[in-house]
Amino acid sequence: MSYELGGLFLSAFISSTIAPGGSEAILAYMVANGHYQVVQLVIVATIGNTLGAMTTWFLGVLAAKKYPLASLLPANKQKALDLVRNKGIWTLFFTWLPLVGDVLCFAGGWLKLPFLQACLIILLGKVGRYVVIAWMFV
């Protein structure tokens, strides 16, 4: 893998964890630049972003073990926990959204939603977002 693709992967991974990132801008630039196949760029960004989301999901699992009472969570994570609890696993499709996506992943892990289902639903949302971004810059 080239440095550029590695940078896209790392940016996408970091963007999907607690830390802020700008993988969409990097993907758009790389698509517009035309040095790589668009499908390759979308795959790299999607895998990195999904792995970052699942890292946040695992942080939720670990937090639930140490702090089993949901009342200990900050307000934004409490709202996300209630949303995921009430609306179900398909709320994880929206983990691609800025700001709320990370807390939805965290809530999914906290609630110990089925790992494989959660991963596939998160993947669907992430690939959809990157396909739209890539399409806008082709």
C-alpha positions as CSV (number, residue, x, y, z in Angstrom):
1,M,0.0,0.0,0.0
2,S,1.3,3.4,-0.9
3,Y,1.8,6.2,1.6
4,E,-1.2,8.1,0.2
5,L,-3.5,5.1,0.7
6,G,-2.1,4.5,4.1
7,G,-2.7,8.1,5.0
8,L,-6.3,7.8,3.8
9,F,-6.8,4.7,5.8
10,L,-5.3,6.3,8.9
11,S,-7.4,9.5,8.5
12,A,-10.6,7.4,8.0
13,F,-9.7,5.3,11.1
14,I,-9.0,8.3,13.3
15,S,-12.1,10.1,12.0
16,S,-14.3,7.3,13.3
17,T,-12.9,7.3,16.8
18,I,-13.2,9.9,19.5
19,A,-10.6,12.1,17.8
20,P,-11.7,14.5,15.0
21,G,-10.6,13.9,11.5
22,G,-11.2,14.9,7.9
23,S,-11.2,11.7,5.8
24,E,-13.9,13.0,3.6
25,A,-11.7,15.9,2.4
26,I,-8.8,13.6,1.8
27,L,-11.0,11.1,-0.1
28,A,-12.4,14.0,-2.2
29,Y,-8.9,15.3,-3.0
30,M,-7.6,11.8,-3.9
31,V,-10.6,11.1,-6.2
32,A,-10.3,14.5,-7.9
33,N,-6.5,13.9,-8.3
34,G,-7.2,10.7,-10.3
35,H,-4.0,8.8,-9.4
36,Y,-6.0,5.9,-7.9
37,Q,-9.1,4.0,-8.9
38,V,-12.2,5.4,-7.2
39,V,-13.3,1.9,-6.0
40,Q,-9.9,1.4,-4.4
41,L,-10.1,4.7,-2.5
42,V,-13.7,4.0,-1.3
43,I,-12.7,0.5,-0.1
44,V,-9.6,1.8,1.8
45,A,-11.6,4.7,3.4
46,T,-14.5,2.4,4.3
47,I,-12.4,-0.3,5.9
48,G,-10.4,2.3,8.0
49,N,-13.6,4.1,9.1
50,T,-15.4,0.9,10.0
51,L,-12.4,-0.4,12.0
52,G,-12.3,3.0,13.8
53,A,-16.0,2.7,14.6
54,M,-15.6,-0.8,15.9
55,T,-12.8,0.4,18.1
56,T,-15.2,2.9,19.6
57,W,-17.8,0.1,19.9
58,F,-15.3,-2.0,21.9
59,L,-14.6,1.1,24.1
60,G,-18.3,1.0,24.9
61,V,-18.1,-2.7,25.8
62,L,-15.2,-2.0,28.1
63,A,-16.9,1.0,29.7
64,A,-20.0,-1.0,30.4
65,K,-18.0,-3.6,32.3
66,K,-16.3,-1.0,34.4
67,Y,-19.3,1.3,34.8
68,P,-22.4,-0.8,34.5
69,L,-24.8,2.0,35.5
70,A,-25.8,4.1,32.5
71,S,-26.4,7.1,34.7
72,L,-22.6,7.5,35.0
73,L,-22.4,8.5,31.3
74,P,-22.2,12.1,30.1
75,A,-25.4,13.6,28.7
76,N,-24.6,13.1,25.0
77,K,-23.7,9.4,25.5
78,Q,-26.8,8.9,27.7
79,K,-29.0,10.3,24.8
80,A,-27.3,8.0,22.3
81,L,-27.7,5.0,24.6
82,D,-31.4,5.7,25.0
83,L,-31.8,6.2,21.2
84,V,-30.0,2.9,20.4
85,R,-31.9,1.1,23.2
86,N,-35.3,2.3,21.9
87,K,-34.8,2.3,18.2
88,G,-32.6,-0.8,17.9
89,I,-29.5,-1.9,16.1
90,W,-30.3,-0.1,12.8
91,T,-29.5,3.2,14.4
92,L,-25.9,2.1,13.9
93,F,-26.4,2.7,10.2
94,F,-26.1,6.4,11.1
95,T,-22.7,6.2,12.6
96,W,-21.3,8.0,9.6
97,L,-23.0,11.2,10.8
98,P,-20.7,13.9,12.2
99,L,-20.7,14.4,16.0
100,V,-23.3,11.7,16.8
101,G,-21.8,8.8,15.0
102,D,-19.1,8.1,17.6
103,V,-21.5,8.1,20.5
104,L,-23.9,5.8,18.6
105,C,-21.0,3.3,18.2
106,F,-20.1,3.7,21.8
107,A,-23.8,3.1,22.8
108,G,-23.9,0.0,20.6
109,G,-20.9,-1.4,22.4
110,W,-22.3,-0.4,25.8
111,L,-25.5,-2.3,25.0
112,K,-23.5,-5.2,23.8
113,L,-25.4,-5.4,20.5
114,P,-24.4,-8.4,18.3
115,F,-20.9,-7.8,17.0
116,L,-21.3,-9.1,13.5
117,Q,-24.6,-7.4,12.9
118,A,-23.3,-4.2,14.3
119,C,-20.2,-4.3,12.1
120,L,-22.2,-5.0,8.9
121,I,-24.7,-2.2,9.6
122,I,-21.9,0.2,10.4
123,L,-20.1,-0.9,7.2
124,L,-23.2,-0.2,5.1
125,G,-23.5,3.3,6.4
126,K,-19.8,4.1,6.0
127,V,-19.6,2.7,2.4
128,G,-22.7,4.7,1.4
129,R,-21.2,7.9,2.7
130,Y,-17.9,7.4,0.9
131,V,-19.6,6.4,-2.4
132,V,-21.6,9.6,-2.3
133,I,-18.5,11.7,-1.6
134,A,-16.5,9.9,-4.3
135,W,-19.3,10.3,-6.8
136,M,-19.4,14.1,-6.1
137,F,-15.7,14.5,-7.0
138,V,-15.3,12.1,-10.0
